């Protein structure tokens, strides 16, 4: 992967969009402008990775994330399934990449911390899904597969080479972001005061997660692991 001026310009644009959304648009009305700024974060990252010659699965995962951000930016019931589907595809691609890196790298030691982290991810995800189940209704058709996919992503991230630790940390933050988002969508009343806290938490952990995952994968690719 080569990082030229176009890569850094697009990356800077993506980071600026993430900051602008979190600092200003997050609590603004759900307009098209708000949706475009939100999705520009990952869209710019996807374009930057294309200019750097990044592997296609990584570009596609970031691209699907941009679509997910766009669909979830609207307060419409019909856009929610499309948002979930977009992120489901992104998570499956992350699982594919993490699994391929684990299979070919052979860097799996030490084992105990990996097993403990994997068990913690699975136990937390299962417990959270059980807590959410009574409120899901027909949305369980999308939420359950997505929950399985992101849990798989979190587990697979625990087996990445240690040099790519930012990606593992990013996976944990992604799980936290989605747990809080699911709580907002299915458990919290629309006027709950705590949303003033949960909304920024969802965005900033998500933004940090995506940046760290990309950084970790770039480190791994450039190291030739």
N, C-alpha and C positions, 0 to 999 in steps of 0.2 A: 504494500500500500504506500502511495506517495501523497504527501500533503503539500499541495501548492497554494497559491494565493486564493484560488476559488474555494478550496476547502475551508480555509480559515475565515474567509468572508462569509460564507454560508453558515458556518458554525457560529460565528459571532451574531449573525442575524437570528439564528434559532435561539441562542441564549438570551438575546435581547427580547425576543417574543415571549419567552418563558417568564422573564422578570416583569415585563409589561403586563402580562396576564395576571400573574400572582399579585403584583403590587397595585394594579388599577382595575383591571377588567373583572377580577374574580367576583366581586360583589356588585357589579353593574348589571343592568337589565340584559337578558339573553338575546342580544341582537346578532345580526349577521357579522358585524365587525368583531364582536366578542368571539364568535366562533372561529373566524378567520385568524385572529391573533392566537387563539389557543392552538389551533391545528398547525399554524406556521412554525411552532417550536419543532415538532417532529418532521414536518415536511422539509424544512431547511436542513435538518440533520440528514435526512434521506438523500437530498440532493448533494450535500457535502460528501457523503460516503460514496456516491456514484463517481464524483470527480476524483476521489482517492483510489478508485478501483477496488472497493470493499467487496467481500463475497456477497453474492446475490441474496442468500437467505437473510443476512443482516440488513441489507437495504430493504428487502421486502418486509421484514419484521418492523422496522422503523416506519415504513410507508403505511402498513396496516395500523400502526399506533396513531399516526396522523389522522387516518380516517376515523378511528375510534374516538379520538379527541373531538373531531368535528361533530360526529353524531351525538356524543354525550354533552355537547355544549348547549343543546336545545332542551327545553323543558317540555318535551313531547313524548308521549308513550310510544308512538310508532318508531321513533328514532332509537330508543333504548336497545331493542334487539339487534339493530345494525351495529350499534356501538359495541355490544357484547361480542357479536360475531367477529368484528374487526380485531378486537383484542384477543379473542380466542385463537385466531389465525396467527397473530403475533406471538402469543405464548407457545403455540405448537412449533413455530419456527425457532424460538429460543431453545425449546427442549431438543429439537433436532440438532442445533449447533452445539449446545452444551454436551449432548450425548456423543456426538461425533468427536469433539475435542477430547472428552474423557476416554473414548475407545482407542484413539490413536496416540494419545500422549503417554499413557502408562504412568503418569505422575499421580499416584493415588495415596501416598503416604503423607502424614500418619493417618491411620484408619479411624481410630476412636473418635477424634473430634468430628470427622465427617459423619459417622454413624449417629452421634449425639445430635448434631445439627439437623440431619435428615429426619430423625425421630421427632424433634421439636417442631419442624415444619409440618409434618404429617399430622401430628396430634393437634396442633393449633388449628390447622385447616379443617380437620374433621369436626372438632368441637365447635368451631365457628359456624360451619355449615348446618350442624344440628340445631344451633341456636337460631339460625336464620330460617330454617325450614318452614315453621308455621306461617310465615309472612310472605312466602315466595309465590304461592298460587301457580298459575300457568307459566310464570317466568322461570320456574324451576327447570323447564326444558332447556333454557339457555344458561342459567346460573350454575347448575350442577356440572355440565360439561366444562364450563369455563373454570369452575373451582378445581376440577380434576386437572385441567391443563396448567393452571398457574401453580398448583401444588407440585405437579411434575417438574415445572420449570425451577421452582425453589429447590427441590430435591436434586435435580441434575446440576444446579449451580454449586451445590456443596461438593461436587466431585471434580470441579475444574482445577487445573494446575494452580498451585499457590501463587504463582507469579501473576495470575489474573484475579487476585482477591477483590479488586473493585467490582467485578461482575457479580461475585457472590454477595457482597454487601448490597449491591444494587438490587439483587433478587429479593433480599430480605426487606428492603425499603418498598419494593413493588408490592410485596405481600401486605405490608402494613397499610400502604395507600389503598389497596383494594378492599381490605377488611373495613377500613373506616368508610370508604365510599359505599360499600354494601350496607353498612349501618345507616348511612344517610338515606339511601334509596328505599330501604325496606323496614327500617326500625324507627327512625326519628320522624316526628311530626314536621310538617313543612315549616312551621313557625317556631321550631325549637331554638331557644337562644344559643345552645351549644354549637349550632351550625356556624356561628361566627368563628369558632375554633376549629371545627372539623373540616370546613371547606379549605382553609389554608393548609392544614395538615395533609389533606389528600393531595393537593397540588404540589406542594414543595417536596414531599416524599416521593411522589411520582416523577417529578422533574429530575430530582437527584438520582433516582433509580435508573432512569433511562440513560442519563449521562454516564453513570458509573458502569452500567452494563456495556455500553459502547466502548468506554475507555478500557475496561478489562479485556474485552474481546480484541481490541486493537493491540494491546500489549501482548496478548497471547499470539496473535497472528504474526506480529513483527518479530517476536522472539523465536518463531518457527517451532513452537512446542507442538 
